[in-house]
Amino acid sequence: MQRSVLHIDLDTFFVSVERKENSSLIGKPVVVGGWSDRAVVSGCSYEARTFGVHSGMPMKMARMLCNDAIVIRGDMERYSYYSRMVTQIVEEKAPVCEKSSIDEFYIDLTGMDRFFGNLKWSHELRERIINETGLPISFGLSINKTVSKIATGEAKPNGELEIQQNGVKPFLNPLPIQKIPMLGKKTAQLLRSMGIVSIGVLSEMPQGLITRVLGANGQMLWKRANGLDDSPVTPYEEAKSLSTETTFENDSTDIASMEQILSTMTEKLAFRLRNSNKLVGTVALKIRYADFETHSMQKRIAYTSFDHVLTPLVKELFKKLYSRRLRVRLIGIRFSELIGGNQQLDLFDDTPEMTRLYQSLDSIRKRFGENAVRHAIGFGNKGH
């Protein structure tokens, strides 16, 4: 059976949320990020992009390129709220849904066209999201995740595009290689140095040659250039959680010791999040007492993967949940509602020191193991 995969993406998500709450921003060049020159651009409007502004650019350069830009400091709590609003709408309608990032979803519609035209279904879902959230959204509908994601990019802003099986190659071939998902800047430069500038040219290269030059990554890129992608749409409710727990040799009532252990456990889980390019949306704490009675509590949070955000939350749950007169046998932490995406909050900070600190610590952990760095100094102090 021919696969049918829908990819939907909220257009300029951060900017769109800001415009929904402040209509005076509509039609103006808007940049979301930290206010200082050392901050970086987290998101920008199409009006700002016409001046050459793009995500990841230093804010100082963005201001130089577009001195009329309205700079807004990002608010992850607000963006998480709207992301979850869209998620609820999608989950109510979609047979199989994967939330791949804070503003992107894949939906497997394979076989549904026997009952309901997939393009019509996709159009109605998009209309419902727009009507209920007030946010612009685009979609691509095609035979797999790669082609549908590229189609979404071509449908923007605020558009729809279906690419059927016989139209995949004619659609992909003229596009620049940078349109291929997961193709990094260095790889793109290497391919261009080989004279490979379009997806069509890459697709016609011998697969063995591309694999020899780029390794396993080259094989994956060659397949995507040929419109081949058998990766499944992973149901959102089946997205893996991360958890860890500690059972004490002797039942404990030592609050300070338990909080220290919880801090270490949180650091390890947060490192695993960042290492797998994930963000967490729900944190849960479990306590098992000496009589084996078990209690748990969870809290929904703005998506994050930072220790200095997660550790105080875990300690807050512990203080609310722990009955101080009882001896504790086991404590555990569980991160769930995981979504793809690198940490967004760092892009809203005015200084890059915290981000660099995490990168340095994670680099040490990757080299020497996750126990190599523990109880990071200063994570409890956001003012660093």
C-alpha positions as semicolon CSV with decimal commas, in nm:
position;residue;x (nm);y (nm);z (nm)
1;M;0,000;0,000;0,000
2;Q;0,126;0,348;-0,090
3;R;0,219;0,545;0,221
4;S;0,066;0,886;0,285
5;V;0,240;1,112;0,537
6;L;0,135;1,462;0,636
7;H;0,387;1,711;0,778
8;I;0,252;2,026;0,942
9;D;0,460;2,317;1,064
10;L;0,353;2,634;1,245
11;D;0,490;2,926;1,042
12;T;0,743;3,152;1,220
13;F;0,598;3,006;1,540
14;F;0,749;3,240;1,800
15;V;0,668;3,550;1,595
16;S;0,315;3,426;1,522
17;V;0,245;3,378;1,893
18;E;0,372;3,729;1,968
19;R;0,155;3,873;1,689
20;K;-0,152;3,689;1,815
21;E;-0,113;3,864;2,149
22;N;-0,006;4,199;1,999
23;S;-0,164;4,269;1,658
24;S;0,042;4,588;1,613
25;L;0,335;4,359;1,523
26;I;0,162;4,228;1,210
27;G;0,338;4,329;0,889
28;K;0,647;4,459;1,071
29;P;0,998;4,310;1,092
30;V;1,001;4,118;1,421
31;V;1,297;3,938;1,577
32;V;1,263;3,707;1,879
33;G;1,564;3,651;2,103
34;G;1,768;3,815;2,376
35;W;1,801;4,192;2,383
36;S;2,176;4,227;2,412
37;D;2,417;4,229;2,117
38;R;2,566;3,901;2,237
39;A;2,231;3,720;2,220
40;V;2,125;3,528;1,910
41;V;1,811;3,531;1,697
42;S;1,566;3,258;1,797
43;G;1,301;3,340;1,535
44;C;1,213;3,616;1,293
45;S;0,928;3,728;1,070
46;Y;0,933;3,705;0,691
47;E;0,961;4,085;0,683
48;A;1,288;4,059;0,878
49;R;1,413;3,778;0,655
50;T;1,398;4,002;0,350
51;F;1,686;4,196;0,512
52;G;1,892;3,879;0,550
53;V;1,803;3,808;0,913
54;H;1,776;3,439;1,008
55;S;1,759;3,215;1,314
56;G;2,088;3,155;1,493
57;M;2,234;3,486;1,377
58;P;2,398;3,712;1,639
59;M;2,150;3,978;1,748
60;K;2,407;4,249;1,680
61;M;2,424;4,148;1,314
62;A;2,044;4,125;1,290
63;R;2,013;4,483;1,418
64;M;2,271;4,600;1,165
65;L;2,089;4,432;0,877
66;C;1,748;4,554;0,989
67;N;1,770;4,854;1,221
68;D;1,391;4,891;1,219
69;A;1,341;4,541;1,361
70;I;1,125;4,506;1,672
71;V;1,320;4,281;1,911
72;I;1,114;4,072;2,154
73;R;1,253;3,856;2,430
74;G;1,123;3,500;2,395
75;D;0,880;3,341;2,641
76;M;0,901;2,961;2,638
77;E;0,604;2,919;2,873
78;R;0,378;3,104;2,629
79;Y;0,511;2,910;2,329
80;S;0,469;2,580;2,516
81;Y;0,105;2,672;2,589
82;Y;0,023;2,727;2,221
83;S;0,222;2,420;2,116
84;R;0,012;2,206;2,349
85;M;-0,306;2,367;2,220
86;V;-0,217;2,258;1,866
87;T;-0,112;1,915;1,991
88;Q;-0,453;1,859;2,148
89;I;-0,631;1,945;1,822
90;V;-0,403;1,716;1,620
91;E;-0,434;1,425;1,863
92;E;-0,814;1,447;1,860
93;K;-0,823;1,404;1,481
94;A;-0,511;1,215;1,374
95;P;-0,493;0,833;1,358
96;V;-0,114;0,826;1,414
97;C;0,069;1,145;1,518
98;E;0,432;1,222;1,596
99;K;0,523;1,553;1,757
100;S;0,874;1,603;1,625
101;S;0,938;1,947;1,776
102;I;0,758;2,230;1,952
103;D;0,600;2,344;1,623
104;E;0,611;2,039;1,391
105;F;0,403;1,724;1,354
106;Y;0,398;1,416;1,130
107;I;0,071;1,229;1,075
108;D;0,045;0,889;0,904
109;L;-0,266;0,891;0,685
110;T;-0,187;0,565;0,502
111;G;-0,508;0,388;0,402
112;M;-0,736;0,669;0,511
113;D;-0,807;0,778;0,154
114;R;-1,039;0,479;0,122
115;F;-1,276;0,656;0,358
116;F;-1,187;1,023;0,327
117;G;-0,965;1,209;0,082
118;N;-0,630;1,267;0,252
119;L;-0,583;1,612;0,101
120;K;-0,933;1,715;0,209
121;W;-0,873;1,575;0,558
122;S;-0,541;1,762;0,584
123;H;-0,698;2,086;0,463
124;E;-0,976;2,062;0,720
125;L;-0,728;1,991;1,002
126;R;-0,524;2,294;0,900
127;E;-0,834;2,514;0,890
128;R;-0,937;2,397;1,234
129;I;-0,594;2,474;1,382
130;I;-0,598;2,821;1,226
131;N;-0,953;2,891;1,346
132;E;-0,901;2,767;1,703
133;T;-0,552;2,901;1,769
134;G;-0,524;3,200;1,537
135;L;-0,181;3,078;1,425
136;P;-0,071;3,036;1,061
137;I;0,032;2,685;0,963
138;S;0,155;2,512;0,647
139;F;0,155;2,148;0,542
140;G;0,309;1,908;0,294
141;L;0,141;1,579;0,203
142;S;0,337;1,306;0,028
143;I;0,467;0,948;0,031
144;N;0,705;0,975;0,329
145;K;0,839;1,205;0,599
146;T;1,126;1,349;0,392
147;V;0,921;1,453;0,091
148;S;0,634;1,585;0,301
149;K;0,871;1,798;0,512
150;I;1,036;1,945;0,203
151;A;0,691;2,009;0,055
152;T;0,590;2,200;0,370
153;G;0,893;2,423;0,326
154;E;0,788;2,499;-0,030
155;A;0,426;2,562;0,077
156;K;0,525;2,835;0,324
157;P;0,408;3,083;0,421
158;N;0,066;2,964;0,530
159;G;0,011;2,722;0,243
160;E;-0,061;2,364;0,140
161;L;0,119;2,134;-0,104
162;E;0,056;1,774;-0,204
163;I;0,323;1,576;-0,391
164;Q;0,197;1,247;-0,530
165;Q;0,417;0,946;-0,611
166;N;0,467;1,029;-0,978
167;G;0,553;1,388;-0,896
168;V;0,821;1,324;-0,633
169;K;1,126;1,330;-0,861
170;P;1,009;1,630;-1,071
171;F;0,941;1,814;-0,744
172;L;1,272;1,732;-0,574
173;N;1,519;1,749;-0,863
174;P;1,538;2,127;-0,918
175;L;1,558;2,213;-0,548
176;P;1,893;2,307;-0,388
177;I;2,056;2,039;-0,174
178;Q;2,007;2,253;0,138
179;K;1,637;2,162;0,124
180;I;1,717;1,803;0,232
181;P;1,637;1,759;0,605
182;M;1,937;1,697;0,830
183;L;2,187;1,825;0,571
184;G;2,435;2,038;0,765
185;K;2,629;2,339;0,642
186;K;2,965;2,159;0,622
187;T;2,819;1,869;0,426
188;A;2,644;2,112;0,191
189;Q;2,973;2,295;0,131
190;L;3,152;1,967;0,058
191;L;2,882;1,859;-0,189
192;R;2,889;2,197;-0,363
193;S;3,267;2,171;-0,395
194;M;3,201;1,846;-0,584
195;G;2,964;2,031;-0,817
196;I;2,654;1,890;-0,650
197;V;2,422;2,187;-0,604
198;S;2,076;2,041;-0,667
199;I;1,888;1,744;-0,526
200;G;1,855;1,603;-0,876
201;V;2,232;1,597;-0,932
202;L;2,285;1,430;-0,593
203;S;2,022;1,166;-0,675
204;E;2,203;1,074;-0,998
205;M;2,544;1,029;-0,831
206;P;2,658;0,669;-0,771
207;Q;2,540;0,571;-0,425
208;G;2,875;0,407;-0,349
209;L;3,065;0,728;-0,424
210;I;2,850;0,939;-0,193
211;T;2,880;0,674;0,079
212;R;3,261;0,666;0,045
213;V;3,278;1,045;0,073
214;L;3,024;1,094;0,353
215;G;2,992;0,752;0,516
216;A;2,656;0,632;0,648
217;N;2,530;0,990;0,641
218;G;2,597;0,997;0,266
219;Q;2,386;0,688;0,212
220;M;2,099;0,848;0,401
221;L;2,128;1,174;0,202
222;W;2,139;0,986;-0,130
223;K;1,819;0,800;-0,040
224;R;1,644;1,121;0,060
225;A;1,754;1,289;-0,263
226;N;1,581;1,003;-0,443
227;G;1,265;1,047;-0,237
228;L;1,328;0,730;-0,036
229;D;1,250;0,728;0,336
230;D;1,097;0,436;0,523
231;S;1,125;0,590;0,871
232;P;0,796;0,541;1,057
233;V;0,572;0,803;1,211
234;T;0,625;0,731;1,581
235;P;0,297;0,770;1,772
236;Y;0,322;1,065;2,010
237;E;0,182;0,872;2,305
238;E;0,456;0,615;2,255
239;A;0,735;0,870;2,271
240;K;0,989;0,733;2,513
241;S;1,020;0,875;2,859
242;L;1,341;0,896;3,058
243;S;1,350;0,779;3,417
244;T;1,586;0,681;3,694
245;E;1,547;0,574;4,054
246;T;1,758;0,495;4,359
247;T;1,683;0,238;4,628
248;F;1,858;0,308;4,961
249;E;2,050;0,034;5,141
250;N;1,901;0,168;5,462
251;D;1,567;0,349;5,470
252;S;1,632;0,722;5,505
253;T;1,483;1,038;5,652
254;D;1,787;1,252;5,559
255;I;1,626;1,531;5,356
256;A;1,957;1,699;5,259
257;S;2,102;1,370;5,135
258;M;1,790;1,286;4,934
259;E;1,786;1,632;4,773
260;Q;2,152;1,592;4,679
261;I;2,078;1,254;4,519
262;L;1,780;1,401;4,333
263;S;2,004;1,681;4,198
264;T;2,254;1,427;4,065
265;M;1,977;1,216;3,911
266;T;1,827;1,525;3,745
267;E;2,163;1,629;3,600
268;K;2,210;1,283;3,446
269;L;1,862;1,276;3,294
270;A;1,898;1,631;3,160
271;F;2,231;1,535;2,997
272;R;2,061;1,238;2,830
273;L;1,790;1,474;2,704
274;R;2,042;1,711;2,547
275;N;2,249;1,424;2,412
276;S;1,945;1,288;2,227
277;N;1,828;1,635;2,120
278;K;1,510;1,622;2,327
279;L;1,310;1,857;2,547
280;V;1,089;1,749;2,837
281;G;0,739;1,881;2,906
282;T;0,637;1,685;3,218
283;V;0,842;1,601;3,529
284;A;0,731;1,337;3,780
285;L;0,871;1,240;4,120
286;K;0,814;0,905;4,293
287;I;0,870;0,821;4,661
288;R;0,840;0,470;4,805
289;Y;0,832;0,451;5,181
290;A;0,964;0,179;5,410
291;D;0,621;0,012;5,419
292;F;0,631;-0,002;5,036
293;E;0,354;0,254;5,004
294;T;0,432;0,457;4,692
295;H;0,334;0,816;4,611
296;S;0,401;1,022;4,301
297;M;0,342;1,374;4,177
298;Q;0,399;1,535;3,839
299;K;0,407;1,882;3,693
300;R;0,374;2,010;3,339
301;I;0,640;2,266;3,251
302;A;0,764;2,484;2,968
303;Y;0,973;2,259;2,740
304;T;1,335;2,251;2,853
305;S;1,646;2,035;2,893
306;F;1,841;2,256;3,134
307;D;1,956;2,135;3,476
308;H;1,920;2,478;3,635
309;V;1,551;2,478;3,538
310;L;1,474;2,114;3,615
311;T;1,656;2,070;3,946
312;P;1,450;2,330;4,138
313;L;1,132;2,176;3,994
314;V;1,229;1,829;4,115
315;K;1,312;1,966;4,461
316;E;0,979;2,152;4,466
317;L;0,792;1,827;4,392
318;F;0,993;1,650;4,663
319;K;0,901;1,909;4,926
320;K;0,532;1,885;4,835
321;L;0,526;1,506;4,826
322;Y;0,751;1,398;5,111
323;S;0,596;1,309;5,447
324;R;0,885;1,398;5,673
325;R;0,807;1,153;5,954
326;L;0,829;0,847;5,728
327;R;1,142;0,660;5,626
328;V;1,207;0,647;5,249
329;R;1,306;0,330;5,068
330;L;1,323;0,460;4,708
331;I;1,313;0,787;4,514
332;G;1,270;0,819;4,139
333;I;1,237;1,081;3,864
334;R;1,060;1,047;3,532
335;F;1,075;1,287;3,236
336;S;0,788;1,246;2,990
337;E;0,613;1,438;2,712
338;L;0,943;1,438;2,527
339;I;0,971;1,625;2,198
340;G;1,253;1,676;1,952
341;G;1,447;1,998;1,939
342;N;1,753;2,161;2,087
343;Q;1,714;2,381;2,388
344;Q;1,529;2,697;2,290
345;L;1,564;2,890;2,614
346;D;1,931;2,964;2,558
347;L;1,833;3,166;2,253
348;F;1,631;3,402;2,471
349;D;1,918;3,475;2,709
350;D;2,115;3,796;2,679
351;T;2,445;3,621;2,741
352;P;2,578;3,297;2,594
353;E;2,779;3,193;2,903
354;M;2,521;2,944;3,032
355;T;2,495;2,773;2,694
356;R;2,873;2,746;2,666
357;L;2,890;2,607;3,019
358;Y;2,643;2,330;2,931
359;Q;2,830;2,253;2,608
360;S;3,159;2,223;2,798
361;L;3,012;2,002;3,070
362;D;2,834;1,781;2,818
363;S;3,153;1,747;2,616
364;I;3,332;1,620;2,927
365;R;3,049;1,375;2,998
366;K;3,052;1,242;2,641
367;R;3,425;1,182;2,664
368;F;3,458;1,045;3,018
369;G;3,105;0,927;3,103
370;E;2,801;1,093;3,254
371;N;2,945;1,064;3,607
372;A;3,250;1,272;3,513
373;V;3,083;1,601;3,613
374;R;2,843;1,620;3,905
375;H;2,672;1,892;4,106
376;A;2,757;2,168;3,859
377;I;2,844;2,490;4,038
378;G;2,613;2,783;3,987
379;F;2,323;2,604;3,816
380;G;2,097;2,721;4,094
381;N;2,188;3,081;4,021
382;K;2,034;3,209;3,699
383;G;2,229;3,530;3,724
384;H;2,554;3,334;3,684
